[in-house]
Amino acid sequence: MNGLKQNQDTYLLKNVLLETGFLYENEEIVATETALFDIQIEANKIISIGPAQSTMNEKSFDMNGKLALPPFRDMHIHLDKTLYGLPWKAVFPKNRTVKDMIAKEQVIIPELLKTSVERAEKLIALLQGYGTNFARAHFNVEPTSGTKSLENLLQALEHVKYSFAAELVAFPQHGLFYTESARLMEEIAKWEQVDFIGGLDPFSIDGRIEKSMDLTVRLALDNNKGIDIHLHEGGESGVKTIHYLIDKTLENPALQGRTFISHAFALANMTKSELEYTAERLAGAKVGICSSVPFRNMLMPFRELEKAGVEVFIGNDNIQDHWGTFGSGNMLQKANIVAQLYGYETEFELSRCLRYATNGIIPLDDHGDAVWPRVGDDASLLFVDASCSAEAVSRISKVEGLIHQGNVVEWNNSASV
């Protein structure tokens, strides 16, 4: 069985290790309790979960006690312009401002587009090997590539439609008005395959926050899309952009819960009172933050944002491209980095860090009640060589298998499905 066609089979996964609760000593969580289960899959759904039994048949596959976890979700990545699949090449130290990089892209994109379908597929395969079955992918919209970046990405996604899912962000990488991208964004916003309207540093690139953000908001509202803008700007312009977008989201409730700021580095340099005020407003407007870990020497204020009720997501962003040298594609590694950066090291804290890899889905809630998987859920699971999610995060455990909506995508286990 593989992820190349739609699965209609019924089969049983035996001896799957699932988390069942926390073990306490003196009211402190000291370990995660687990047990072995059998999981019945029919087409793309989980139809039963029960204690492991000894009976096997031709449609039973022994997982040998591998731990099941929710598949990983990369919430910020550029699938359309990776260099992955080409010979290794680190970034040049020159041409490092965003405008310098725009000029570089205008030269290299025509050549990159020739092989972008194949390279996007290779990058998706890399992600799948690390247990990721979903991504929020930003694709270029600018005069150099026109609609070609989207067209090529859609081809790549069509080829993996039964093994991988994505939501797409139309990203004016060269600015809305710095280059003549506004007209293209108007056109692409109408495409049904597009889920979000993106944006880029409206002050430093386009020269005016209001003009750029007003167009972004209008395109989202007119076409029933969400918003996910890149905001690298720090200082006053970055802060103003954050609050301007909050204002617009509060004015338009249809955007609440569907609006995100990627990177949002201005948050890292705020005073305590500024951050508390901004985090409260972000939470009130239901505007999420999707940022990077790490980003050079910058530590984003995840703790403060989450304490205020702001949704915080992470992603790999660039994986070996002309913008960045680093990026393994491993979301479990990202969760491990979060744990190290923010000092999360207890059993409970590490288990909570798994949500950075899964976009919030974790096997046990904060009270230790099992909440995943459940009967009726999509049959999407990954399997790791670990005793619990805390160990998986701490040790960046090896992914042994990935099932996407009933289709087996990766299989390193001795069992053959």
Buried (B, 14 or more C-beta within 10 A) or exposed (E): BEBEEEBEEEBBBBBBBBBBBBEEEEEEBEBBEBEBBBBBBBBBBBBEBEEBEEEEEEEBBBBBBBBBBBBBBBBBBBBBBBBBBEEEEEBEEEEEEBBEBBEBBBEEBEEBBEEBBBBBBBBBBBBBBBBBBBBBBBBBBBEBBBBBBBBBBBBBBEBBEBBBBBBBBBBBBBBBBBBEBBEBBBEBBEBEEBBBBBBBBBBBBBEEBEBBBBBBBBBBBEBEBBBBBBBBBBEEBBBBBBBBBBBBBBEBEEBEBBBBBBBBBBBBBBEEEEBBBBBEBBBBBBBBBBBBBBBEEBEBBBEBBBEBEBBBBBBBBBBBBBBBBEBBBBBBBBBBBBBBEBEBEEBBBBBBBBBBBBBBBBBBEEEBEBEBBEEEBBBBBBBBBBBBBBBBBBBBBBBBBBBBBBBBBBBEBEBEB
